[in-house]
């Protein structure tokens, strides 16, 4: 099932985020991976899923010839 990250993309534009295992819940955010890891560990999430939200959302429709 696809996960809708639209709200995450808008709120955390250009930042690193740490997600819970459900891949929906943001547990920490920051400008660097180190900052996100520190915040997540303080909240009890030693290994969050790390993702850098692009600063600009560019639509892409894939296909092949």
Predicted model as a PDB file, atoms N, CA, C, CB and O in Angstrom, pLDDT in the B-factor column:
MODEL        1                                                                  
ATOM      1  N   UNK A   1       0.835  -1.175   0.000  1.00 72.00           N  
ATOM      2  CA  UNK A   1       0.000   0.000   0.000  1.00 72.00           C  
ATOM      3  C   UNK A   1       0.888   1.251   0.000  1.00 72.00           C  
ATOM      4  CB  UNK A   1      -0.954  -0.009   1.217  1.00 72.00           C  
ATOM      5  O   UNK A   1       1.865   1.319   0.746  1.00 72.00           O  
ATOM      6  N   UNK A   2       0.560   2.207  -0.809  1.00 82.00           N  
ATOM      7  CA  UNK A   2       1.328   3.445  -0.916  1.00 82.00           C  
ATOM      8  C   UNK A   2       1.087   4.323   0.313  1.00 82.00           C  
ATOM      9  CB  UNK A   2       0.951   4.209  -2.207  1.00 82.00           C  
ATOM     10  O   UNK A   2      -0.010   4.344   0.872  1.00 82.00           O  
ATOM     11  N   UNK A   3       2.116   5.034   0.717  1.00 86.00           N  
ATOM     12  CA  UNK A   3       2.032   5.936   1.859  1.00 86.00           C  
ATOM     13  C   UNK A   3       2.025   7.369   1.343  1.00 86.00           C  
ATOM     14  CB  UNK A   3       3.214   5.703   2.854  1.00 86.00           C  
ATOM     15  O   UNK A   3       2.875   7.742   0.535  1.00 86.00           O  
ATOM     16  N   UNK A   4       1.077   8.166   1.801  1.00 86.00           N  
ATOM     17  CA  UNK A   4       0.971   9.557   1.387  1.00 86.00           C  
ATOM     18  C   UNK A   4       1.836  10.426   2.298  1.00 86.00           C  
ATOM     19  CB  UNK A   4      -0.505  10.030   1.414  1.00 86.00           C  
ATOM     20  O   UNK A   4       1.521  10.619   3.472  1.00 86.00           O  
ATOM     21  N   UNK A   5       2.922  10.942   1.744  1.00 87.00           N  
ATOM     22  CA  UNK A   5       3.838  11.803   2.494  1.00 87.00           C  
ATOM     23  C   UNK A   5       3.659  13.264   2.123  1.00 87.00           C  
ATOM     24  CB  UNK A   5       5.280  11.381   2.251  1.00 87.00           C  
ATOM     25  O   UNK A   5       4.574  14.062   2.324  1.00 87.00           O  
ATOM     26  N   UNK A   6       2.501  13.636   1.585  1.00 87.00           N  
ATOM     27  CA  UNK A   6       2.269  15.015   1.150  1.00 87.00           C  
ATOM     28  C   UNK A   6       2.456  15.998   2.297  1.00 87.00           C  
ATOM     29  CB  UNK A   6       0.865  15.159   0.566  1.00 87.00           C  
ATOM     30  O   UNK A   6       3.176  16.986   2.153  1.00 87.00           O  
ATOM     31  N   UNK A   7       1.822  15.743   3.424  1.00 91.00           N  
ATOM     32  CA  UNK A   7       1.937  16.654   4.566  1.00 91.00           C  
ATOM     33  C   UNK A   7       3.362  16.725   5.097  1.00 91.00           C  
ATOM     34  CB  UNK A   7       0.997  16.219   5.680  1.00 91.00           C  
ATOM     35  O   UNK A   7       3.840  17.795   5.473  1.00 91.00           O  
ATOM     36  N   UNK A   8       4.033  15.584   5.124  1.00 92.00           N  
ATOM     37  CA  UNK A   8       5.433  15.551   5.573  1.00 92.00           C  
ATOM     38  C   UNK A   8       6.294  16.369   4.618  1.00 92.00           C  
ATOM     39  CB  UNK A   8       5.957  14.087   5.661  1.00 92.00           C  
ATOM     40  O   UNK A   8       7.165  17.123   5.053  1.00 92.00           O  
ATOM     41  N   UNK A   9       6.055  16.221   3.327  1.00 90.00           N  
ATOM     42  CA  UNK A   9       6.837  16.943   2.323  1.00 90.00           C  
ATOM     43  C   UNK A   9       6.678  18.452   2.452  1.00 90.00           C  
ATOM     44  CB  UNK A   9       6.430  16.504   0.929  1.00 90.00           C  
ATOM     45  O   UNK A   9       7.632  19.200   2.240  1.00 90.00           O  
ATOM     46  N   UNK A  10       5.492  18.892   2.793  1.00 91.00           N  
ATOM     47  CA  UNK A  10       5.238  20.329   2.939  1.00 91.00           C  
ATOM     48  C   UNK A  10       5.847  20.859   4.237  1.00 91.00           C  
ATOM     49  CB  UNK A  10       3.721  20.615   2.909  1.00 91.00           C  
ATOM     50  O   UNK A  10       6.526  21.885   4.238  1.00 91.00           O  
ATOM     51  N   UNK A  11       5.605  20.161   5.324  1.00 95.00           N  
ATOM     52  CA  UNK A  11       6.041  20.638   6.647  1.00 95.00           C  
ATOM     53  C   UNK A  11       7.553  20.598   6.834  1.00 95.00           C  
ATOM     54  CB  UNK A  11       5.388  19.812   7.728  1.00 95.00           C  
ATOM     55  O   UNK A  11       8.120  21.494   7.459  1.00 95.00           O  
ATOM     56  N   UNK A  12       8.217  19.566   6.297  1.00 96.00           N  
ATOM     57  CA  UNK A  12       9.646  19.366   6.551  1.00 96.00           C  
ATOM     58  C   UNK A  12      10.507  19.600   5.307  1.00 96.00           C  
ATOM     59  CB  UNK A  12       9.882  17.963   7.073  1.00 96.00           C  
ATOM     60  O   UNK A  12      11.585  19.018   5.181  1.00 96.00           O  
ATOM     61  N   UNK A  13      10.046  20.434   4.407  1.00 95.00           N  
ATOM     62  CA  UNK A  13      10.736  20.711   3.142  1.00 95.00           C  
ATOM     63  C   UNK A  13      12.215  21.062   3.373  1.00 95.00           C  
ATOM     64  CB  UNK A  13      10.034  21.862   2.398  1.00 95.00           C  
ATOM     65  O   UNK A  13      12.525  22.009   4.096  1.00 95.00           O  
ATOM     66  N   UNK A  14      13.128  20.290   2.753  1.00 95.00           N  
ATOM     67  CA  UNK A  14      14.555  20.557   2.830  1.00 95.00           C  
ATOM     68  C   UNK A  14      15.251  20.039   4.081  1.00 95.00           C  
ATOM     69  CB  UNK A  14      14.772  21.998   2.737  1.00 95.00           C  
ATOM     70  O   UNK A  14      16.450  20.265   4.244  1.00 95.00           O  
ATOM     71  N   UNK A  15      14.541  19.353   4.965  1.00 97.00           N  
ATOM     72  CA  UNK A  15      15.123  18.859   6.210  1.00 97.00           C  
ATOM     73  C   UNK A  15      15.283  17.338   6.196  1.00 97.00           C  
ATOM     74  CB  UNK A  15      14.259  19.281   7.394  1.00 97.00           C  
ATOM     75  O   UNK A  15      14.667  16.638   5.393  1.00 97.00           O  
ATOM     76  N   UNK A  16      16.114  16.855   7.094  1.00 98.00           N  
ATOM     77  CA  UNK A  16      16.208  15.425   7.362  1.00 98.00           C  
ATOM     78  C   UNK A  16      15.131  15.093   8.382  1.00 98.00           C  
ATOM     79  CB  UNK A  16      17.642  15.016   7.879  1.00 98.00           C  
ATOM     80  O   UNK A  16      14.862  15.885   9.285  1.00 98.00           O  
ATOM     81  N   UNK A  17      14.514  13.927   8.241  1.00 98.00           N  
ATOM     82  CA  UNK A  17      13.537  13.475   9.221  1.00 98.00           C  
ATOM     83  C   UNK A  17      13.846  12.042   9.639  1.00 98.00           C  
ATOM     84  CB  UNK A  17      12.105  13.579   8.654  1.00 98.00           C  
ATOM     85  O   UNK A  17      14.448  11.273   8.889  1.00 98.00           O  
ATOM     86  N   UNK A  18      13.427  11.708  10.834  1.00 98.00           N  
ATOM     87  CA  UNK A  18      13.509  10.347  11.346  1.00 98.00           C  
ATOM     88  C   UNK A  18      12.101   9.825  11.527  1.00 98.00           C  
ATOM     89  CB  UNK A  18      14.306  10.284  12.682  1.00 98.00           C  
ATOM     90  O   UNK A  18      11.280  10.452  12.197  1.00 98.00           O  
ATOM     91  N   UNK A  19      11.820   8.680  10.933  1.00 97.00           N  
ATOM     92  CA  UNK A  19      10.476   8.100  10.973  1.00 97.00           C  
ATOM     93  C   UNK A  19      10.443   6.851  11.847  1.00 97.00           C  
ATOM     94  CB  UNK A  19       9.997   7.761   9.557  1.00 97.00           C  
ATOM     95  O   UNK A  19      11.437   6.137  11.977  1.00 97.00           O  
ATOM     96  N   UNK A  20       9.272   6.604  12.448  1.00 97.00           N  
ATOM     97  CA  UNK A  20       9.046   5.343  13.154  1.00 97.00           C  
ATOM     98  C   UNK A  20       8.970   4.225  12.120  1.00 97.00           C  
ATOM     99  CB  UNK A  20       7.738   5.400  14.022  1.00 97.00           C  
ATOM    100  O   UNK A  20       8.964   4.488  10.917  1.00 97.00           O  
ATOM    101  N   UNK A  21       8.912   2.994  12.580  1.00 95.00           N  
ATOM    102  CA  UNK A  21       8.837   1.836  11.683  1.00 95.00           C  
ATOM    103  C   UNK A  21       7.566   1.812  10.834  1.00 95.00           C  
ATOM    104  CB  UNK A  21       8.923   0.564  12.489  1.00 95.00           C  
ATOM    105  O   UNK A  21       7.516   1.117   9.820  1.00 95.00           O  
ATOM    106  N   UNK A  22       6.540   2.562  11.237  1.00 94.00           N  
ATOM    107  CA  UNK A  22       5.310   2.599  10.434  1.00 94.00           C  
ATOM    108  C   UNK A  22       5.474   3.444   9.165  1.00 94.00           C  
ATOM    109  CB  UNK A  22       4.155   3.149  11.273  1.00 94.00           C  
ATOM    110  O   UNK A  22       4.580   3.488   8.320  1.00 94.00           O  
ATOM    111  N   UNK A  23       6.619   4.110   9.042  1.00 93.00           N  
ATOM    112  CA  UNK A  23       6.985   4.939   7.888  1.00 93.00           C  
ATOM    113  C   UNK A  23       6.052   6.129   7.679  1.00 93.00           C  
ATOM    114  CB  UNK A  23       6.999   4.094   6.641  1.00 93.00           C  
ATOM    115  O   UNK A  23       6.011   6.690   6.584  1.00 93.00           O  
ATOM    116  N   UNK A  24       5.300   6.523   8.711  1.00 93.00           N  
ATOM    117  CA  UNK A  24       4.383   7.657   8.633  1.00 93.00           C  
ATOM    118  C   UNK A  24       4.632   8.689   9.720  1.00 93.00           C  
ATOM    119  CB  UNK A  24       2.961   7.174   8.716  1.00 93.00           C  
ATOM    120  O   UNK A  24       4.430   9.885   9.507  1.00 93.00           O  
ATOM    121  N   UNK A  25       5.070   8.230  10.880  1.00 96.00           N  
ATOM    122  CA  UNK A  25       5.192   9.097  12.043  1.00 96.00           C  
ATOM    123  C   UNK A  25       6.599   9.661  12.154  1.00 96.00           C  
ATOM    124  CB  UNK A  25       4.828   8.338  13.313  1.00 96.00           C  
ATOM    125  O   UNK A  25       7.576   8.918  12.250  1.00 96.00           O  
ATOM    126  N   UNK A  26       6.689  10.988  12.140  1.00 97.00           N  
ATOM    127  CA  UNK A  26       7.977  11.673  12.276  1.00 97.00           C  
ATOM    128  C   UNK A  26       8.304  11.778  13.760  1.00 97.00           C  
ATOM    129  CB  UNK A  26       7.947  13.094  11.603  1.00 97.00           C  
ATOM    130  O   UNK A  26       7.517  12.317  14.538  1.00 97.00           O  
ATOM    131  N   UNK A  27       9.473  11.259  14.152  1.00 98.00           N  
ATOM    132  CA  UNK A  27       9.891  11.336  15.552  1.00 98.00           C  
ATOM    133  C   UNK A  27      10.913  12.436  15.774  1.00 98.00           C  
ATOM    134  CB  UNK A  27      10.463  10.006  16.005  1.00 98.00           C  
ATOM    135  O   UNK A  27      11.097  12.882  16.906  1.00 98.00           O  
ATOM    136  N   UNK A  28      11.590  12.889  14.709  1.00 98.00           N  
ATOM    137  CA  UNK A  28      12.569  13.960  14.831  1.00 98.00           C  
ATOM    138  C   UNK A  28      12.833  14.567  13.460  1.00 98.00           C  
ATOM    139  CB  UNK A  28      13.882  13.440  15.460  1.00 98.00           C  
ATOM    140  O   UNK A  28      12.647  13.926  12.426  1.00 98.00           O  
ATOM    141  N   UNK A  29      13.274  15.831  13.482  1.00 98.00           N  
ATOM    142  CA  UNK A  29      13.654  16.496  12.236  1.00 98.00           C  
ATOM    143  C   UNK A  29      14.802  17.448  12.523  1.00 98.00           C  
ATOM    144  CB  UNK A  29      12.447  17.257  11.606  1.00 98.00           C  
ATOM    145  O   UNK A  29      15.001  17.875  13.660  1.00 98.00           O  
ATOM    146  N   UNK A  30      15.562  17.779  11.471  1.00 98.00           N  
ATOM    147  CA  UNK A  30      16.672  18.702  11.637  1.00 98.00           C  
ATOM    148  C   UNK A  30      17.415  18.914  10.338  1.00 98.00           C  
ATOM    149  CB  UNK A  30      17.619  18.199  12.696  1.00 98.00           C  
ATOM    150  O   UNK A  30      17.105  18.303   9.316  1.00 98.00           O  
ATOM    151  N   UNK A  31      18.406  19.796  10.396  1.00 98.00           N  
ATOM    152  CA  UNK A  31      19.188  20.116   9.203  1.00 98.00           C  
ATOM    153  C   UNK A  31      20.244  19.059   8.896  1.00 98.00           C  
ATOM    154  CB  UNK A  31      19.854  21.464   9.371  1.00 98.00           C  
ATOM    155  O   UNK A  31      20.709  18.967   7.760  1.00 98.00           O  
ATOM    156  N   UNK A  32      20.629  18.257   9.893  1.00 98.00           N  
ATOM    157  CA  UNK A  32      21.648  17.223   9.682  1.00 98.00           C  
ATOM    158  C   UNK A  32      21.167  15.878  10.224  1.00 98.00           C  
ATOM    159  CB  UNK A  32      22.980  17.625  10.357  1.00 98.00           C  
ATOM    160  O   UNK A  32      20.279  15.809  11.073  1.00 98.00           O  
ATOM    161  N   UNK A  33      21.775  14.824   9.710  1.00 98.00           N  
ATOM    162  CA  UNK A  33      21.469  13.471  10.192  1.00 98.00           C  
ATOM    163  C   UNK A  33      21.834  13.355  11.667  1.00 98.00           C  
ATOM    164  CB  UNK A  33      22.229  12.399   9.361  1.00 98.00           C  
ATOM    165  O   UNK A  33      21.101  12.747  12.446  1.00 98.00           O  
ATOM    166  N   UNK A  34      22.955  13.933  12.045  1.00 98.00           N  
ATOM    167  CA  UNK A  34      23.419  13.871  13.438  1.00 98.00           C  
ATOM    168  C   UNK A  34      22.380  14.492  14.384  1.00 98.00           C  
ATOM    169  CB  UNK A  34      24.782  14.598  13.587  1.00 98.00           C  
ATOM    170  O   UNK A  34      22.079  13.934  15.440  1.00 98.00           O  
ATOM    171  N   UNK A  35      21.847  15.630  14.000  1.00 98.00           N  
ATOM    172  CA  UNK A  35      20.828  16.302  14.809  1.00 98.00           C  
ATOM    173  C   UNK A  35      19.578  15.431  14.950  1.00 98.00           C  
ATOM    174  CB  UNK A  35      20.460  17.659  14.184  1.00 98.00           C  
ATOM    175  O   UNK A  35      19.025  15.308  16.043  1.00 98.00           O  
ATOM    176  N   UNK A  36      19.137  14.833  13.854  1.00 98.00           N  
ATOM    177  CA  UNK A  36      17.947  13.978  13.873  1.00 98.00           C  
ATOM    178  C   UNK A  36      18.182  12.754  14.753  1.00 98.00           C  
ATOM    179  CB  UNK A  36      17.569  13.541  12.442  1.00 98.00           C  
ATOM    180  O   UNK A  36      17.314  12.376  15.540  1.00 98.00           O  
ATOM    181  N   UNK A  37      19.344  12.140  14.621  1.00 98.00           N  
ATOM    182  CA  UNK A  37      19.657  10.953  15.428  1.00 98.00           C  
ATOM    183  C   UNK A  37      19.661  11.287  16.921  1.00 98.00           C  
ATOM    184  CB  UNK A  37      21.022  10.369  15.016  1.00 98.00           C  
ATOM    185  O   UNK A  37      19.133  10.519  17.726  1.00 98.00           O  
ATOM    186  N   UNK A  38      20.243  12.408  17.292  1.00 98.00           N  
ATOM    187  CA  UNK A  38      20.275  12.807  18.711  1.00 98.00           C  
ATOM    188  C   UNK A  38      18.855  12.990  19.254  1.00 98.00           C  
ATOM    189  CB  UNK A  38      21.085  14.119  18.889  1.00 98.00           C  
ATOM    190  O   UNK A  38      18.520  12.480  20.323  1.00 98.00           O  
ATOM    191  N   UNK A  39      18.028  13.722  18.506  1.00 98.00           N  
ATOM    192  CA  UNK A  39      16.654  13.979  18.938  1.00 98.00           C  
ATOM    193  C   UNK A  39      15.852  12.685  19.037  1.00 98.00           C  
ATOM    194  CB  UNK A  39      15.968  14.948  17.973  1.00 98.00           C  
ATOM    195  O   UNK A  39      15.112  12.481  19.999  1.00 98.00           O  
ATOM    196  N   UNK A  40      16.001  11.810  18.038  1.00 98.00           N  
ATOM    197  CA  UNK A  40      15.258  10.543  18.035  1.00 98.00           C  
ATOM    198  C   UNK A  40      15.679   9.656  19.203  1.00 98.00           C  
ATOM    199  CB  UNK A  40      15.472   9.798  16.709  1.00 98.00           C  
ATOM    200  O   UNK A  40      14.834   9.043  19.855  1.00 98.00           O  
ATOM    201  N   UNK A  41      16.980   9.589  19.465  1.00 97.00           N  
ATOM    202  CA  UNK A  41      17.462   8.765  20.571  1.00 97.00           C  
ATOM    203  C   UNK A  41      16.950   9.275  21.911  1.00 97.00           C  
ATOM    204  CB  UNK A  41      18.984   8.726  20.577  1.00 97.00           C  
ATOM    205  O   UNK A  41      16.614   8.481  22.789  1.00 97.00           O  
ATOM    206  N   UNK A  42      16.889  10.594  22.075  1.00 98.00           N  
ATOM    207  CA  UNK A  42      16.354  11.172  23.311  1.00 98.00           C  
ATOM    208  C   UNK A  42      14.889  10.793  23.516  1.00 98.00           C  
ATOM    209  CB  UNK A  42      16.500  12.696  23.291  1.00 98.00           C  
ATOM    210  O   UNK A  42      14.426  10.673  24.650  1.00 98.00           O  
ATOM    211  N   UNK A  43      14.162  10.604  22.413  1.00 97.00           N  
ATOM    212  CA  UNK A  43      12.749  10.233  22.488  1.00 97.00           C  
ATOM    213  C   UNK A  43      12.541   8.725  22.561  1.00 97.00           C  
ATOM    214  CB  UNK A  43      12.009  10.787  21.294  1.00 97.00           C  
ATOM    215  O   UNK A  43      11.403   8.258  22.608  1.00 97.00           O  
ATOM    216  N   UNK A  44      13.637   7.955  22.570  1.00 97.00           N  
ATOM    217  CA  UNK A  44      13.522   6.502  22.698  1.00 97.00           C  
ATOM    218  C   UNK A  44      13.492   5.742  21.387  1.00 97.00           C  
ATOM    219  CB  UNK A  44      12.307   6.179  23.453  1.00 97.00           C  
ATOM    220  O   UNK A  44      13.078   4.583  21.358  1.00 97.00           O  
ATOM    221  N   UNK A  45      13.921   6.367  20.305  1.00 97.00           N  
ATOM    222  CA  UNK A  45      13.976   5.713  18.995  1.00 97.00           C  
ATOM    223  C   UNK A  45      15.430   5.664  18.533  1.00 97.00           C  
ATOM    224  CB  UNK A  45      13.082   6.462  17.949  1.00 97.00           C  
ATOM    225  O   UNK A  45      15.895   6.579  17.854  1.00 97.00           O  
ATOM    226  N   UNK A  46      16.154   4.597  18.899  1.00 96.00           N  
ATOM    227  CA  UNK A  46      17.595   4.538  18.605  1.00 96.00           C  
ATOM    228  C   UNK A  46      17.928   4.405  17.115  1.00 96.00           C  
ATOM    229  CB  UNK A  46      18.205   3.382  19.343  1.00 96.00           C  
ATOM    230  O   UNK A  46      19.001   4.839  16.696  1.00 96.00           O  
ATOM    231  N   UNK A  47      17.045   3.820  16.308  1.00 96.00           N  
ATOM    232  CA  UNK A  47      17.317   3.633  14.878  1.00 96.00           C  
ATOM    233  C   UNK A  47      16.107   4.030  14.026  1.00 96.00           C  
ATOM    234  CB  UNK A  47      17.703   2.168  14.594  1.00 96.00           C  
ATOM    235  O   UNK A  47      15.417   3.163  13.491  1.00 96.00           O  
ATOM    236  N   UNK A  48      15.851   5.323  13.899  1.00 97.00           N  
ATOM    237  CA  UNK A  48      14.732   5.733  13.055  1.00 97.00           C  
ATOM    238  C   UNK A  48      15.073   5.541  11.582  1.00 97.00           C  
ATOM    239  CB  UNK A  48      14.358   7.197  13.329  1.00 97.00           C  
ATOM    240  O   UNK A  48      16.240   5.406  11.217  1.00 97.00           O  
ATOM    241  N   UNK A  49      14.059   5.530  10.756  1.00 97.00           N  
ATOM    242  CA  UNK A  49      14.258   5.504   9.307  1.00 97.00           C  
ATOM    243  C   UNK A  49      14.584   6.940   8.899  1.00 97.00           C  
ATOM    244  CB  UNK A  49      12.978   4.941   8.533  1.00 97.00           C  
ATOM    245  O   UNK A  49      13.792   7.851   9.140  1.00 97.00           O  
ATOM    246  N   UNK A  50      15.734   7.139   8.289  1.00 97.00           N  
ATOM    247  CA  UNK A  50      16.168   8.481   7.912  1.00 97.00           C  
ATOM    248  C   UNK A  50      15.782   8.789   6.476  1.00 97.00           C  
ATOM    249  CB  UNK A  50      17.678   8.629   8.096  1.00 97.00           C  
ATOM    250  O   UNK A  50      15.871   7.936   5.593  1.00 97.00           O  
ATOM    251  N   UNK A  51      15.353  10.024   6.259  1.00 95.00           N  
ATOM    252  CA  UNK A  51      14.920  10.451   4.935  1.00 95.00           C  
ATOM    253  C   UNK A  51      15.132  11.950   4.814  1.00 95.00           C  
ATOM    254  CB  UNK A  51      13.434  10.077   4.680  1.00 95.00           C  
ATOM    255  O   UNK A  51      14.792  12.707   5.723  1.00 95.00           O  
ATOM    256  N   UNK A  52      15.692  12.375   3.696  1.00 96.00           N  
ATOM    257  CA  UNK A  52      15.837  13.812   3.457  1.00 96.00           C  
ATOM    258  C   UNK A  52      14.716  14.245   2.525  1.00 96.00           C  
ATOM    259  CB  UNK A  52      17.245  14.159   2.850  1.00 96.00           C  
ATOM    260  O   UNK A  52      14.595  13.764   1.399  1.00 96.00           O  
ATOM    261  N   UNK A  53      13.905  15.161   3.022  1.00 95.00           N  
ATOM    262  CA  UNK A  53      12.786  15.682   2.240  1.00 95.00           C  
ATOM    263  C   UNK A  53      13.344  16.683   1.233  1.00 95.00           C  
ATOM    264  CB  UNK A  53      11.698  16.347   3.161  1.00 95.00           C  
ATOM    265  O   UNK A  53      14.052  17.612   1.622  1.00 95.00           O  
ATOM    266  N   UNK A  54      13.042  16.512  -0.040  1.00 92.00           N  
ATOM    267  CA  UNK A  54      13.562  17.442  -1.045  1.00 92.00           C  
ATOM    268  C   UNK A  54      13.084  18.875  -0.792  1.00 92.00           C  
ATOM    269  CB  UNK A  54      13.140  16.992  -2.446  1.00 92.00           C  
ATOM    270  O   UNK A  54      11.968  19.076  -0.314  1.00 92.00           O  
ATOM    271  N   UNK A  55      13.911  19.863  -1.106  1.00 92.00           N  
ATOM    272  CA  UNK A  55      13.504  21.258  -0.904  1.00 92.00           C  
ATOM    273  C   UNK A  55      12.407  21.705  -1.871  1.00 92.00           C  
ATOM    274  CB  UNK A  55      14.705  22.169  -1.051  1.00 92.00           C  
ATOM    275  O   UNK A  55      11.687  22.666  -1.602  1.00 92.00           O  
ATOM    276  N   UNK A  56      12.288  21.007  -2.989  1.00 88.00           N  
ATOM    277  CA  UNK A  56      11.273  21.350  -3.976  1.00 88.00           C  
ATOM    278  C   UNK A  56      10.644  20.047  -4.473  1.00 88.00           C  
ATOM    279  CB  UNK A  56      11.886  22.181  -5.164  1.00 88.00           C  
ATOM    280  O   UNK A  56      11.346  19.105  -4.840  1.00 88.00           O  
ATOM    281  N   UNK A  57       9.339  20.010  -4.479  1.00 78.00           N  
ATOM    282  CA  UNK A  57       8.635  18.829  -4.933  1.00 78.00           C  
ATOM    283  C   UNK A  57       8.421  18.935  -6.439  1.00 78.00           C  
ATOM    284  CB  UNK A  57       7.286  18.661  -4.186  1.00 78.00           C  
ATOM    285  O   UNK A  57       7.770  19.863  -6.919  1.00 78.00           O  
ATOM    286  N   UNK A  58       8.973  17.982  -7.173  1.00 79.00           N  
ATOM    287  CA  UNK A  58       8.870  17.971  -8.625  1.00 79.00           C  
ATOM    288  C   UNK A  58       8.093  16.720  -9.039  1.00 79.00           C  
ATOM    289  CB  UNK A  58      10.288  18.009  -9.296  1.00 79.00           C  
ATOM    290  O   UNK A  58       8.551  15.604  -8.795  1.00 79.00           O  
ATOM    291  N   UNK A  59       6.937  16.892  -9.656  1.00 78.00           N  
ATOM    292  CA  UNK A  59       6.168  15.717 -10.078  1.00 78.00           C  
ATOM    293  C   UNK A  59       6.908  14.901 -11.136  1.00 78.00           C  
ATOM    294  CB  UNK A  59       4.807  16.148 -10.618  1.00 78.00           C  
ATOM    295  O   UNK A  59       7.617  15.447 -11.981  1.00 78.00           O  
ATOM    296  N   UNK A  60       6.731  13.609 -11.073  1.00 75.00           N  
ATOM    297  CA  UNK A  60       7.355  12.713 -12.037  1.00 75.00           C  
ATOM    298  C   UNK A  60       6.365  11.634 -12.423  1.00 75.00           C  
ATOM    299  CB  UNK A  60       8.651  12.092 -11.467  1.00 75.00           C  
ATOM    300  O   UNK A  60       5.782  10.978 -11.560  1.00 75.00           O  
ATOM    301  N   UNK A  61       6.180  11.452 -13.699  1.00 78.00           N  
ATOM    302  CA  UNK A  61       5.330  10.364 -14.178  1.00 78.00           C  
ATOM    303  C   UNK A  61       6.249   9.464 -14.996  1.00 78.00           C  
ATOM    304  CB  UNK A  61       4.084  10.894 -15.037  1.00 78.00           C  
ATOM    305  O   UNK A  61       6.747   9.861 -16.049  1.00 78.00           O  
ATOM    306  N   UNK A  62       6.463   8.271 -14.510  1.00 76.00           N  
ATOM    307  CA  UNK A  62       7.382   7.347 -15.167  1.00 76.00           C  
ATOM    308  C   UNK A  62       6.693   6.533 -16.247  1.00 76.00           C  
ATOM    309  CB  UNK A  62       8.005   6.421 -14.149  1.00 76.00           C  
ATOM    310  O   UNK A  62       5.467   6.482 -16.343  1.00 76.00           O  
ATOM    311  N   UNK A  63       7.504   5.920 -17.030  1.00 73.00           N  
ATOM    312  CA  UNK A  63       7.006   5.072 -18.091  1.00 73.00           C  
ATOM    313  C   UNK A  63       8.164   4.493 -18.858  1.00 73.00           C  
ATOM    314  CB  UNK A  63       6.076   5.842 -19.019  1.00 73.00           C  
ATOM    315  O   UNK A  63       9.316   4.821 -18.572  1.00 73.00           O  
ATOM    316  N   UNK A  64       7.902   3.667 -19.798  1.00 72.00           N  
ATOM    317  CA  UNK A  64       8.970   3.131 -20.636  1.00 72.00           C  
ATOM    318  C   UNK A  64       8.466   3.039 -22.059  1.00 72.00           C  
ATOM    319  CB  UNK A  64       9.450   1.745 -20.129  1.00 72.00           C  
ATOM    320  O   UNK A  64       7.260   3.050 -22.302  1.00 72.00           O  
ATOM    321  N   UNK A  65       9.360   2.951 -22.965  1.00 67.00           N  
ATOM    322  CA  UNK A  65       9.053   3.006 -24.404  1.00 67.00           C  
ATOM    323  C   UNK A  65       8.571   1.704 -24.893  1.00 67.00           C  
ATOM    324  CB  UNK A  65      10.246   3.425 -25.206  1.00 67.00           C  
ATOM    325  O   UNK A  65       8.265   1.564 -26.077  1.00 67.00           O  
TER     326      UNK A  65                                                      
ENDMDL                                                                          
END                                                                             
